[in-house]
């Protein structure tokens, strides 16, 4: 993955985390995150 794709991936996950009260779906569903 290039740097731009990594930043976009992280931004999507951060937005999901914030909008769902600290939960993530997809491959991260149920996994502990910091």
Helices and strands as residue ranges (DSSP letters): H 3-19, G 26-28
